[in-house]
């Protein structure tokens, strides 16, 4: 498994923000496109591009793309395409349909989630494996989790854990606040809040640095296992969408 392919797993949990001073089109975060550079062992491996856009009066569409670049593109074959659409309902995110396609030389994985909030269930598919799982308000898909964390930080309501559906399972992520740091970034020196999350019983930890002065835009994301950094992502640009 290459560093770049592990970056695919990292970017699918990445949260994001925008420079907007207020939400538009009913969204808690203004529409944007953000670009991050992916690093492994100090080398640039690829780029992650994430987009948030409105859908109707109270809906949202989000997507993520990850591609290798430069030397990494010659050494590995891997890409990620992820998207979701949903609605904002009574202060909650209600995902409708989520899909993630991950391609490597050895395997292609397609994950699909179809939420039925009236029936209180989600139809989950991971390639040929399928399951029907119970869902309650507040439960999320991996991409909508990004928007939920951003929204909760803005409102000062970040909980101790989140529940989400991924592949054919319900997963719990524990959240920890780890203080404040000042980081040098392509956007300048920024004060950042350090927040980490992990699954109970797992040694892999993902840490985010959110910049309050940029409306909690994460300016760095790092993933480590057993105390050793495996991957890191750094913000490069953010463009607001019309």
Secondary structure, 3 states (H helix, E strand, C coil): CCHHHHHHHHHCCCCCCCCCCCCCCCCCCCCEEEEEEEEECCEEEEEEEEEEEEECCCEEEEEEEEEECHHHHHHCCEEEEEEEEEEEECCEEEEEEEEEEEEECCCEEEEEEEEECCCCEEEEEECCEEEEEECCCCCEEHHHHHHHHHHHHHHCCCCCEEEEEECCEEEEEEEEEEEEEEEEECCEEEEEEEEEEECCCCCEEEEEEEEHHHCCEEEEEEEEECCEEEEEEEEEEEEECC
